[in-house]
Amino acid sequence: MSKFTISRRGVMLGMAAAGLIPMTGIGLASAAEPKAGGILKVSHSTRIATLNPLTLSGPAEYPCLDMLYSGLTRIGVDNKPMADLAESWEGSEGATVFTFKLREGVTFHDGSALTADDVVATYEAILDPDRPASARSVLTMIDSVEAADDLTVIFKLNSPFADLPTATAHANARIVSRKALEADPATLETTVNGTGPFKLETYDSAQMVRLVKNENYFIPGKPYLEAVEMHLFPDLAAETANFLNGQMDVMLTVQQADYERIAGSAGIEAKRIPSGRFVNVVMRHDAKPWSDVRVRKALAMSVDRQMLVDVILEGLGRPAHDNILSPEYQYVIDSPEVPYDPAAAKALLAEAGYPDGLKVTMVASNRPAIRAQVAVAIKQMALPAGFDIEVETMPHDTYLANVWMKGDFYIGYWGMQPTADAAFRLLLTSDASYEDSAWKNKEFDALVDEGRETLDPAKRAEIYAKAQQMMLDDQVYIIPFWEDLLTASSDKTEDYNLAPINRYFYFENVWLDQEA
């Protein structure tokens, strides 16, 4: 073994010493004819604390939202906007006016007709600064929403935004009736009057939420299931045992450590959904030593990405090479591979003025555990390059208060965004919602703004390619891998799937093969 290599065993021993690890298929649509009937039982590990479509954010709350409510648009498994309540839409030249045409004959669960006025009322509620609404931050460009007639909604924007049809697919932008919005806001927490494929029958946040078939759903023949039951299992061992014993049909989230065992069990179809979820190494560009791009690039070459996939993700992901956009994004470019090359990294570190190496402290929250696992693994990997990294792990609340968006060198963790624009404006632009690197590149900002007002896909591709290359050249972050979403179902559960962004499910397509 060369003095410039480090073994997989060495990384795992380092992680084990820190107490971070014990030393111990993508689903396809069924070709069969769907059958109506049956009750689908879904297990999850977090409480469904609210059903308010404007504010909910829990992992088990999103599937309920997706079944109970519909939006103007919806994110498909290809990560692009698809028709939902709106059957079509059109943007003006310059992307400042969008017209959405609604489906005819859509009704809420109480039988009342959906009209453009309900859409207007929903967006007025989302944009109301005095009302809690999770989608507001991505819809600030909306100046007004008007009902041209009962089935036509016109959005006028205060700035160009070509991605509005994707933004209207925001999970918390589902359409609520004006009547429900004008009632006591607290009623939205536990009662539902949506237009989704299922209706609420039982709500018990500590045990089970039961949804039953909406016979008047706007897609003829769907849903196939008579009901979906969401069962809470706070104890992971109990959840896994009940799923493997056949008491549950779907295990909403499978842990990486359990995936191989579950995937190898009889009668189970485990699914890996390629996603843009990632861990990133934050290096403040306004603080030494990270203000020197050579130091940032040296550390990037000190990370064995495939080994991180093998050790941290147990193979359930893909190496990444520092682009904030994963292959699932529409305008992603092919990022050049960043090879693990400690010798070249050590030389670059010396060129930057650190011939004897560099001692730094990396901070990691203890939640989720993957943050600290990555930190300790990088500590081991970067030693041959001359990086002496001390890993400081702290409680998540302390991390949020004292380190996140303030620290010089720490581990972040982010879910996938629906568009390139959303990803850029989440982290990278000078005015990003969670700008944490102090990169603040005005040329990059200008490219992102130009992309917003460009409707032509080919032109947008050119603009976003330049923006991504700029980000890679400046080594804004180290993004070592993309993490797969993991879920599983029984072999009698057909056409179960979810989107890479992990906010959109398609339970109206699911059916049970009782003969399996």
NUTORZA-12802 format. One record per residue: residue in three letters; x, y, z of N, C-alpha, C in turn. Coordinates in steps of 0.1 Angstrom, whole numbers, plus 5000, padded with zeros to 4 digits. Layout:
N
ALAXYZXYZXYZ;...
This chain:
516
MET500849885000500050005000500950135000;SER500650224992501350354991501150425004;LYS502150515007501950605019500950705017;PHE500450725004499450825001498050765000;THR497850645004496550575004496050545018;ILE494750535019494250495032493150385029;SER493150285037492250175034490850195039;ARG489950115033488550115037488450075052;ARG489349975056489349935070489750045079;GLY490750125074491250235083490150345085;VAL489350375075488250465076487150415086;MET486850285084485850225093486350215107;LEU487550185109488150175123488050315130;GLY488350415122488250555127486850595131;MET485850555123484450575126483950495137;ALA484450375138484050285150484550345163;ALA485850395162486450455174485650575179;ALA485050645170484250755173482750715177;GLY482450585177481150545180480150565170;LEU480550585157479650625146479050505138;ILE479750395138479250275132479550155140;PRO478650055140478949925147479949845138;MET480849775145481749685137481049555134;THR480449545128479649425124479649405108;GLY466449844948466149824934465049924929;ILE465449964923464550064917463250004912;GLY462150054917460849994914460350024900;LEU459749934893459249954880457749934880;ALA457049994871455549984870455149844866;SER454149794872453649654870453049654856;ALA453249534849452649514836451249454837;ALA450849414849449549354851448449464851;GLU447249414849446049504849445749534864;PRO445649664867445349704881443949644886;LYS443849614898442649564904442149654915;ALA440949684915440349774925440149704938;GLY440249774949439949724962441149704971;GLY440949674984441949644993442349765002;ILE442949735013443449835022444949835023;LEU445649935020447049945020447549995034;LYS448349925041448849955054450350005053;VAL450550125057451850195055452450215069;SER453750175072454350205084455250325083;HIS455350405094456250515094456650535109;SER457750625111458350635124458150765131;THR457450865124457350995130455851035130;ARG455451105141454051145142453551235131;ILE452251215128451551305118450951415127;ALA451751515130451351615140450251705135;THR450151725122449151815116448851775102;LEU447651815098447251795084447051925077;ASN447552035083447452165077448252175064;PRO447652185052448552175040449452295038;LEU449152405045450052525044451352515052;THR451352435062452452435071453052305074;LEU452452195071452952065075454352035069;SER455251955076456551935071457151805075;GLY456351715081456951595086457051485075;PRO457951395077458151285067456851205064;ALA456051175074454851105073453651185069;GLU453851325071452751415068452651435053;TYR453751435046453751455031452951355024;PRO453051225027452251125019450751155022;CYS450351195034448951225037448551345028;LEU449351445028449051565020448851535006;ASP449751445000449651404986448451334983;MET447851254993446651184990445451264992;LEU445451365001444251445005444051564996;TYR445151624992445051754985445751744971;SER445351834962445951854949446451994947;GLY447452014939447952144936447652174922;LEU447952294917447852334903448652234895;THR449952214899450852124893451352024903;ARG452151924899452651824908454051784902;ILE454951744910456251704906456151554902;GLY456651514890456551374886457851304890;VAL457851174887459051094890460251134882;ASP460051214871461151264863461551404868;ASN461051444880461351574886460951694878;LYS459951674870459451784862457951814865;PRO457451934863456051964867455051884857;MET454051834863453051764856451651824859;ALA450651794850449351854853448751784865;ASP448051874873447251824884445851884884;LEU445651984891444352054890444352144877;ALA445552194873445652264861445952164849;GLU445152174839445352084828446352144818;SER446652274818447652334810447952474816;TRP449152524811449552654815450452714804;GLU450552844805451352914794451953044801;GLY453253064797453953184802454153284792;SER454153414796454353524786455853534782;GLU456053614772457453644769458053724780;GLY459153684785459753754797459353684810;ALA458453584809458153504821457653584833;THR456753684830456153764841454653744843;VAL454053684833452553654834452353504830;PHE451653434839451353284836449853264837;THR449353194828447953164827447753014829;PHE446952974839446652834842445152804839;LYS444952694831443652644828443252534837;LEU442152534845441852434854441052324847;ARG441052204853440252094848438752124851;GLU437852084842436452094845435951984854;GLY434952014862434251914870434951864882;VAL435951934887436651894899435851934911;THR435751844921434951884933435851854945;PHE435551934956436151904969435451784975;HIS436051734986435551614992434151634997;ASP433751765000432351785005431351804993;GLY431851784981430951794969430851924963;SER431452034969431452164963432452174951;ALA432152254941432952264929434252344932;LEU435352294926436552374926436452484916;THR436752604919436852714909438152794911;ALA438352884901439552964902439653044914;ASP438453084920438453164932439153094944;ASP438952954944439652884955441152884953;VAL441652884941443052894938443553034942;VAL442753144939443153274943443253284959;ALA442253224965442153234980443353154986;THR443753044980444852964985446153044984;TYR446353104972447653184971447653314979;GLU446453374981446453484990446853445004;ALA446353335008446753285022448253255022;ILE448853195012450253165012451053285013;LEU450653395006451453515005451153615016;ASP450153585025449753665036450853655047;PRO451653765049452753765059452253735073;ASP450953755076450453725089449953585091;ARG450153505081449653365082450853265079;PRO451053165088452153075085451852995072;ALA452952995064452852925051454252885046;SER454452755045455852715041456252745027;ALA455252765018455552785004455852935001;ARG455653025010455753165008457153195003;SER458153135008459553175005459953144991;VAL459253054984459553024970458653094961;LEU457653174966456653234957456653384959;THR457653444964457653584967457653664954;MET457853604942457853684930456353704925;ILE455453644931454053664927453553794932;ASP453053884923452554014926451054004928;SER450353924920448853914921448453784915;VAL447253734920446653614914445153654912;GLU444753634899443353674896442653564889;ALA441353554891440453464884439853534872;ALA440253494860439753554848438353494845;ASP438053374849436753304849436853194858;ASP435853104859435852994869436952894867;LEU437452894855438452784852439852844847;THR440052974849441253034844441853124855;VAL443153094858443853174869445053244862;ILE445253374865446353444860447253494871;PHE448553454870449553504879450353614873;LYS450453724880451253834875452453844885;LEU453653854880454853844888455553974889;ASN456254004900456954124901458354114896;SER458753994892460053974885459953844877;PRO460753834866460653714858460953584866;PHE460153484862460353354869459853244860;ALA460753184852460353084842459852954849;ASP460252934862459952804869458652814877;LEU457852914874456552914882455752794881;PRO455652724870454852594870455452484879;THR456752494881457352404891457052454905;ALA457152584907456952634921455552614925;THR454552614916453152584920452952444924;ALA453952364921453952224926454452204940;HIS454852314946455352304960454452224969;ALA454952134977454152044985453152124993;ASN453552244998452652315007451852424999;ALA451752404986450852494978449652424973;ARG449152324980447952254976446752344977;ILE445752324969444652414968443552374979;VAL443252484987442252474998441052554994;SER439852514998438752594994438752735001;ARG438152834995438052965002437252945015;LYS436252865015435452845027436252795038;ALA437152695036437952645046439052745051;LEU439552825042440552925045439953035053;GLU438753065052438153175059437553135072;ALA437553005075437152955088438252965098;ASP438052915110439052915120440352835115;PRO441452905114442652835109443052705116;ALA442652695129442952575136442252445131;THR441152465123440352355118441152275107;LEU442152355101442952285091443852185096;GLU444152195109445052095116444551955116;THR443251945118442651805120441551765110;THR441051865102439951835093440451865079;VAL439851795069440351805055439151815045;ASN439251905036438351915025439151945013;GLY439851845008440651864996440051814983;THR440851804973440351744960441151624956;GLY441951564966442851454963442151324962;PRO442851214959442251084956441751014968;PHE442051064980441551004992440951105002;LYS440051065010439451155020439751105034;LEU439851195043440151165057438951095064;GLU439250985070438250915078438550915093;THR439850885096440250875110441650945112;TYR441751035122442951105125443351085139;ASP444351005141444950975155446450985153;SER446951105156448451125153449351035161;ALA448850975172449750885180449650745175;GLN448750705167448550565163448350545148;MET447250595143446850565129446050675123;VAL446350705110445550795102444950705091;ARG443650715089443050625079442450725068;LEU442750695056442250765044441450675035;VAL440250715031439450625023439250685008;LYS438850604999438850634985437850754983;ASN438250844974437450954970436750904957;GLU435550874957434850814946434650914935;ASN434851044938434651154928435951214924;TYR437051144925438351194922438351224907;PHE439151334903438951384889439651294879;ILE440451194883441051104873440150974873;PRO439450954862438450844862439150704865;GLY438450624873438950494877439950494888;LYS440450604893441450604904440850684916;PRO441250644927442350554931441750404931;TYR442650314931442250174931441950114945;LEU442650164954442550124968441250174975;GLU440750084984439550134991440050225003;ALA441250205008441650285019443250275020;VAL443750375027445250365030445250405045;GLU445950315053446150335067447650365070;MET447950475076449250515080449450485095;HIS450350385098450550335111451850385117;LEU451850435129452950495135453750385144;PHE455050375141455950285149457150365153;PRO457050425165458250505170459450415172;ASP459250285174460450195176460750135163;LEU461950155158462350105145462349955144;ALA462849885155462849735155461449685154;ALA460449745161459049695160458549725146;GLU458849845140458349875126458949765116;THR460149735117460849645108460149505110;ALA460049465122459449335125458049315119;ASN457249425121455849415116455749415101;PHE456749485095456749485080457149355075;LEU458249295080458749165076457749055079;ASN456949075089455948965092454648975084;GLY454649075075453449095066452349175072;GLN452549235084451449315090451249445083;MET452349495076452349615068452649595054;ASP452149675045452349655031453549745026;VAL453749855032454749955028455449995040;MET456849995039457650065049458150185043;LEU457650305048457850425041459350465040;THR460150445051461550475051462350365056;VAL463250315048464150205053465550265056;GLN466050225067467450275071468450195063;GLN469550265060470650205052471150075058;ALA471250075072471749955079470849835077;ASP469549865075468549755074468249715059;TYR468749795050468249775036468549635030;GLU469749595032470149465026469349345032;ARG469149355045468349245051466849255046;ILE466349375045464949385041464849345026;ALA465849385018465749355004465949205001;GLY466649135010466848995008465748905014;SER464748965020463648895026462548845016;ALA462048735018461048675008459748765008;GLY459248784996457948854995458149004996;ILE459349064996459549204997460249264985;GLU459749374981460449454970461049584976;ALA462349584978462949704983463349794971;LYS463149924973463350024962464450124966;ARG465250154957466250264958465850364948;ILE465550484952465250594944466350694943;PRO467050704931468150794930467750944933;SER468451014941467951144946469151234947;GLY468751364948469751474950470051514964;ARG469751424973470051454988471551434990;PHE472151534997473551524999474051585012;VAL475251535016476051605027477051695020;ASN477251815026478251905020479251955031;VAL480451975026481452035035481452185032;VAL481152255043481052405042482452465046;MET482952545037484252605039484052755036;ARG484152845047483852985045484953055037;HIS484553115026485453175017486053305022;ASP485453355033485953485039486753465051;ALA487153335053487953305065489153215061;LYS490353245066491453155064491353025071;PRO491852915066492552905053491652885041;TRP490352885043489452845032489252955022;SER489753075025489653185015490553155003;ASP491453065004492353024993491752904986;VAL491452924973490852814965491752694965;ARG493052714966493952594965493752504977;VAL493452564989493252485001491952404999;ARG490852474994489652404991489752294982;LYS490452314971490652214961491552094966;ALA492552134975493352024981492551934989;LEU491551994997490751905005489851824997;ALA489351884986488451804977489151684971;MET490451694968491151584963491551484974;SER491251514986491651434998490451345002;VAL489351344994488151274998487951164988;ASP487951044993487650924984486150904984;ARG485550954973484050954972483450814972;GLN484050724964483450594963483550524976;MET484650544984484750484997483650535006;LEU483350665005482250715014480950655010;VAL480650634997479450564993479450424999;ASP480550354998480650215003480450205018;VAL481150295025481150285040480050355046;ILE479750485043478650555049477350515044;LEU477150505031475850475025475650325023;GLU476650245026476650105024476250075010;GLY476850155001476650134986475350184981;LEU474550254989473150294985473150444981;GLY473950474971474050604966475050614955;ARG475550734951476450744940477450854944;PRO478750834939479750944941479251074934;ALA479551184940479351314934480651394934;HIS480651494926481851564924481651714925;ASP481051754936480951894941479951984934;ASN479151924925478052004918476851994927;ILE476252104930475052104939473852044932;LEU473952024919472851964911473251814908;SER472351724912472451584909471951554895;PRO472251434890471751394876470251404874;GLU469451414884468051424883467551564879;TYR468351664880467951794876467951814861;GLN467051894856466951914842468151974835;TYR468852064842469852134835471252104840;VAL471451984846472751954852473751924841;ILE474951964844476051934834476851814840;ASP477651744832478551644836479751704844;SER479751684857480851734865482151654863;PRO483251714861484551634860484751554873;GLU485251434872485551354883486651414891;VAL486451414904487551464914488151334920;PRO489351294915489951174919490551184933;TYR490551074941491251074954492751074951;ASP493451184954494851204951495551274962;PRO495851214973496451284984497751344981;ALA498551284972499851334968499651474961;ALA498751484952498551604945497951714955;ALA497051664964496551754974497551814983;LYS498551724987499651774996500451874989;ALA500751854976501551954968500852084967;LEU499552074965498752204963498652274977;LEU498552194988498552255001499852335004;ALA500952264999502252335001502352464993;GLU501752454981501752574972500952684978;ALA499952654986499152754992499852805005;GLY500952755008501652805020501652715032;TYR501252595030501252495042502052375039;PRO503352385037504252275034504252165045;ASP503952215058503952115069502552065072;GLY501652095063500252045066499452155073;LEU498252115076497252215081496352155092;LYS496252215103495452165114494152245115;VAL493052185114491752255114490752175122;THR489652245126488552175133487352175125;MET486752055123485552045115484352005125;VAL483252085124482152065133481051985126;ALA480451895134479351815128478251805139;SER477051825134475851795143475751645145;ASN475151605156474851465159473551415153;ARG472851505145471651465138471651515124;PRO471251435114471351295115472751245117;ALA472951115120474251065124475151065112;ILE474651075100475451075088476451195087;ARG476151305094477051415094478351385101;ALA478251325113479451295120480151185114;GLN479451085108480150975101480951025089;VAL480451115082481251175071482451255076;ALA482251325086483351405092484451315096;VAL484151215103485251125108485951055097;ALA485151015086485750945075486651035067;ILE486251165065487151265059488451285067;LYS488251295080489451305089490551195085;GLN490051075084490950965081491550975067;MET490651005057491051015043492051125041;ALA491951235048492751355044494051355052;LEU494351265060495551265067496751255058;PRO496751165048497951155039498251285031;ALA497251365030497351495022497951605031;GLY498051585044498551685053497551755061;PHE496251715060495151775068495051705081;ASP495251775092495051725105493751775110;ILE492751705109491351745112490851695125;GLU490551785134489851745146488351755144;VAL487651655147486151655145485551685158;GLU484651785158483951825170482451795167;THR481851695174480451665173479651725184;MET478551785181477751855191476251825189;PRO475451855199473951835198473451925187;HIS472451885180471951955169471452095172;ASP470852115184470352245188471552345189;THR472552295195473752375197474452405184;TYR474452315175474952335161474152445154;LEU472852435155472052535148472252675154;ALA472352685167472552815173473952875171;ASN474952795171476352845171477152825159;VAL476852725151477652695139477052715126;TRP475852665124475152665111475052805106;MET475552835094475652955087476553065094;LYS477353015104478253105111479653045110;GLY479852915112481152845113481952855101;ASP483252835102484152835091484252705084;PHE484052595091484352455085483452355092;TYR482352315085481452215091480652135081;ILE479852045086479151955077477651995076;GLY477252015064475852045061475051925056;TYR473751935055472951815050471751875044;TRP471451845031470351905024469551805015;GLY468251825014467451745006467451804992;MET466851734982466851774968465851894966;GLN466151984957465252084954464552054940;PRO463452124937462752084924463452134912;THR464252244913464852304901466252354904;ALA466952384893468352434895468252574901;ASP467252654897467052784903466852774918;ALA466052684922465752664936466952624944;ALA467752534938468952494945469952604946;PHE470152684935471052794936470652904946;ARG469352924946468853034955468752984970;LEU468752854972468752804985470152824992;LEU471252804984472552804991473652904984;LEU473552924971474652984964474653134961;THR473453184957473453324954473753414966;SER474153534963474553624974473353654984;ASP472153644979470953664988470253534990;ALA470953414989470353284991469753275005;SER468653195006467953175019468953125029;TYR469853035026470752975036472152995031;GLU472553105026473853135021474853115032;ASP475753015031476652985042478152975039;SER478452995026479852985022480553125021;ALA479753235021480353365018480953375005;TRP480553294995481053304981480753434975;LYS479453474975478953604970479553644957;ASN479253574946479753594933478753664925;LYS478953794921477953874914477753814900;GLU478753764894478653714880477753584880;PHE477853504891476953394892475553434895;ASP475353534903474053594906473353634893;ALA474153704885473553754872473153644863;LEU473853534863473453414855472153354860;VAL472053344873470853284879469653374876;ASP469853504877468753594873468353584859;GLU469353574850469053554836468353424833;GLY468653314840467953194839466553204843;ARG466253284853464853294857463953354847;GLU464453444838463553514829463653444815;THR464353334814464453264801463553144800;LEU462653144791461753034789462252924780;ASP463152964770463652864761464552764768;PRO464252634767465052534775466552534770;ALA466852544757468152544752468952664757;LYS468452774758469152894763469352884778;ARG468352834785468552814799469652714802;ALA469752604794470752504796472152574795;GLU472352664785473552734784473952814796;ILE472952894800473052984812473452904824;TYR472752794827472952714839474252634838;ALA474652604826475952534824477152624829;LYS477052754825478052854829478052864844;ALA476852874850476752894864477352774872;GLN477052654867477652534874479152534873;GLN479652564861481152554859481852664868;MET481152774870481752874879481852824893;MET480752754897480752704911481752594913;LEU481952514902482952404903484452464903;ASP484652564894485952624894486352684907;ASP485452744914485752814927485652714939;GLN485252594936485252484947484452544959;VAL483152584956482352644966482152544978;TYR481752424975481552314985482352194981;ILE482452094990482751964987481451884989;ILE480951824978479751744978480151604974;PRO480351504983481051384979480051274973;PHE478751284977477951174972476451214971;TRP475651144964474251154963473651034970;GLU472751064979472150954988470850904982;ASP470650774980469450714975468350724986;LEU467150744981465950724990465650584991;LEU465350535003465150385005463750365010;THR463050275004461650235008461450095004;ALA460350035009460149895006458649865006;SER458149764999456749724999456749574997;SER455549515001455349374999455149344984;ASP455349214980455349184966453849184960;LYS452949204969451549214965451149364962;THR452049454966451749594964452349634951;GLU451449674942451849714928451849864926;ASP452849904917452950044913453150144924;TYR453850104934454250194945455550264941;ASN455550394942456650474938456650614944;LEU457750684944457850814949458850894941;ALA458751024942459651114934460951134941;PRO462051164933463351184939463451294950;ILE462551384949462551494959461851454972;ASN461251334973460751284985459651364991;ARG458851434983457651504988456451464981;TYR456651384971455551344962455351194960;PHE454151144963453851004962452650994953;TYR452450874949451350854938450550734942;PHE449950744954449150634960447850604952;GLU447450704943446250674935446550574924;ASN447850544922448250444912448450304918;VAL448550304931448850174938447650084939;TRP447949954937446849854938447449734945;LEU446549654950446949524957446649404949;ASP447649324947447349194940447149094951;GLN445849064953445448974964445948834961;GLU446248804949446648664946448148644947;ALA448948744949450348734950450848654962;
